[in-house]
Amino acid sequence: MVDILYFPHSFQSSPLSSCLLLLFCLMLLNAERRVIGHREPILAMVGEEVEFPCYLSSNLNAEDMEIRFFRNKVSEIVLIYQDRQELFNRQMVEYQNRAQLVKDYIQEGSVALRLFHIIPSDEGQYGCLFQSKDFSNNATWELEVAGLGSDPHIYFEGFEEGGIQLRCNSKGWYPKPKAVWKDYQGQQLPSLSDAITQDAQGLFHLEISVVVKEGDFSEVTCSIQNTLLMQKKEFTIHIADVFIPKNSAWKGAFIGIFLGLVIILVLFMILVFHFFQKERRSKGKLRVEMGKLQTEIDWRRTEGQAEWRAARRYAVNVTLDPDTAHPNLKVSEDGKSVIYWNMKQNLPDDPKRFEDQLCVLGREGFISGKHYWEVEVGEKSRWFLGVCYDSVERKEKVKLCPGTGYWVIGLWNGCEYFIFNPHRISLTLRVPPRRVGVFLNYEAGKVSFFNVTDTSHIFTFTDKFSGTLHPYFRPRSHDGGERVIPLTICPLPGKGDGVSLKDDDDCDTWLQPYDLSVSTENEW
């Protein structure tokens, strides 16, 4: 049923009133159409490529529109499409031969800008504009750029102030990295000098020096951290104490070397003898320490495998609830897989549906007991998994942290695993998981995560639950790969299936890395 606006006869007959009526109708038409870009900042690595999606909310054919991608303001053109062709002569010089328009779905009002060979100066605000005779609208977003520099190298500079001077070099970092020296206990050493410079491309090169004195000689580490990626590179050297001058007499001895051949030979023989003696003792001590470390690693690995096998005994059948899925997510017919869909679907309004979070919940709600399920993440570079309360906010954007009813683990851009407890905390994993196990022990107030790829324990949340918990899945937006990789709930023998979960079952294939040759197109 269509509502018809009624206007009095006197109002309709006036020319001014007719113009106002026409303007009002055009405003209503434009209100239904708007341009949607990337809602969150996009992170790109130096030297790689990045893709900016942009589309019309009304799915109109945009072949005959002007489409403009710009930097900071509309006049700074990165790429422009007009009269069904790209006008390269209007591009900014720095984007020539680096920008490409992806228009496979332009008839549905969806395009993307692909930018190659990212450099630090590309960082900043971008936007896209759709314009026709009766419509004009744009959207903007932020691009963040990061560069992980070269491995640091340490050089011996000489003797200085009762110790030895070391220099550490590395290059190719962005943004400005944080560099420190550490002793064998992990304590920071005061730097003698810090020199951080930028090259023509805007990448940071650094050179830092330190004087190592007696007491710090066991090992010295040069540590450089990217503050945006929260990743670091380190180089460690071991220094025998015979190289550390203990007092000024050592300086006199080295000066005396140059006074005569005999003194040179005697000091050299003593130095070589003491060096090999110390090296032999150091190697023996290192072998003992490595043996203890390997024993500790084997014990922890065995404990993690035991926890994982015990959790699998509580396997349950979990399916996705499409009524809760964000409009940009597509759930498979069997309710076992979900992918990010570049075009927003026209779905009926549902109070259970998430509007701002790109997530979907499981149908099953848990108020007691122990429950375990596994999710195939494959080679996706962005995802969240875990559980949340049934009562969490669905229509407004919220911050994920345990204080708001979420217990989740995530991966960001393929380089950082983290949890919120209650703030974002990075995790270090020995083997990247291709499959993740989630175990909920309601009465104990625990949510545990396992790396099924190497059967290791990742992390356990401890809390007190007081409501219905649902499995939580967030595939995040498309990460620019050639294939759209879904989050898939894996089939497991569970309670009531008539299958016994033994420790030595035939599920070794679960431990293999994700196989890109297996297609998932038939699931949709």
Secondary structure, DSSP 8 states (H G I E B T S, - for coil): --------HHHHH-HHHHHHHHHHHHHHHHHT--EE--SS-EEEETTS-EEEEEEETT----TTSEEEEEESSTTSEEEEEETTEE-GGGS-GGGTTTEEEE-TTGGGTEEEEEE-S--GGG-EEEEEEEEETTEEEEEEEEEEEEB-----EEEEEEEETTEEEEEEEEEEEBS--EEEEE-TTS-EE--SEEEEEE-TTS-EEEEEEEEEETTS-S-EEEEEEETTTTEEEEEEE---GGGS--SHHHHHHHHHHTT-HHHHHHHHHHHHHHHHHHHHHHHHHHHHHHHHHHHHHHHHHHHHHHHHHHHHTTB----B-GGGS-TTEEE-TTSSEEEE-SS-------TTS-SSS--EEBS--BSSSEEEEEEE-TT-S-EEEEEEETTS-SSS----SGGGTEEEEEEETTTEEEEESSSEEEE--SS--SEEEEEEETTTTEEEEEETTTTEEEEEEE----S-EEEEEE--S--S-SS---EEE-----TTSS----TT-S-GGGGS---TTS--GGG-
